[in-house]
Amino acid sequence: VKKKLKKAFCEPGNIQNNGVLSFVKHVLFPLRGEFCIKRDPKWGGDKVYSGFEEVEQDFAVESIHPGDLKASVEVALNELLDPIRKKFESPELRKLTNSAYPNSSKTTAGGKGAKAGGDDGDLVPSRLDIRVGKIVSVEKHPDADSLYLEKIDVGEPEPRVVVSGLVAYVSQEELQDRAVLLLCNLKPQKMRGIESQAMLLCASSDGEPRRVEPLDPPEGSSPGERVFVEGYESEKPDDRLNPKKKVWEKLQVDLKVSDEFVAQWKDKKLMTKLGQITCKTLRGGSIS
């Protein structure tokens, strides 16, 4: 549940095409009659809503943070699923489940259970077009207090416009002229009316308070330099990741920062030709 919610689109203040809010409206309220936002007391503490309209209004004015909304939906959904999970712990239902969903590891690569070649290709990190970028300008988004609007040089004729939700975590001064990492082959996406042409990659921790920090390329890196996972240096990235295939989402779950502050995918280092990708102060966090 947590992994699915983490990937769900939930832009601050955006109530249009917001799947998490739709789930609250069409599933949680009809089943439970109320919804509780759970959060730290310093951010306002828990709040119980008796109607969806008030939830939607508070989210629209950014009184509810997307992280708190997702965490609260996770709690509510797990409370609904727990009785069902307990029923499936019975020997009869365990046997039925094992019969319906046999362990795929028991089938051989060429045997009956082998997966046929799909049209989404192998899930390897070289499919991600990650490049070094330099932030040449940064300002507040005109229509969202929690978003920055950045122009980032990635070695192309014109800087890319990038919208990122870093206002609560990193100052404008820290971002200006900073070398960062960009995921450049996602489908461009409008965020509060402005198209974001890439994703600025950051490490984050789920503790309280939540911390977010941009990843750092090796000193001396130039805009446009390719970032790769060791062992996948020679393979070329996709021109554009197909959002329907969830390639980024499936690869992202294995992107972490090690205890030595090094960015990794499945324990393999993220690198440029000058060295490894690092994070200044966060260890053990996820990367997105």
Secondary structure, 3 states (H helix, E strand, C coil): CHHHHHHCCCCCCCCCCCHHHHHHHHHHHHHHCCEEECCCHHHCCCEEECCHHHHHHHHHCCCCCHHHHHHHHHHHHHHHHHHHHHHCCCHHHHHHHHHHCCCHHHCCCCCCCCCCCCCCCCCCHHHCCEEEEEEEEEEEECCEEEEEEEEEECCCCCCEEEEECCCCCCCHHHHCCCEEEEECCCCCEEECCEEECCEECEEEECCCCCEEEECECCCCCCCCCEEEECCCCCCCCCCCCCHHHCHHHHHHCCEEECCCCEEEECCEEEEECCEECECCCCCCCEEC
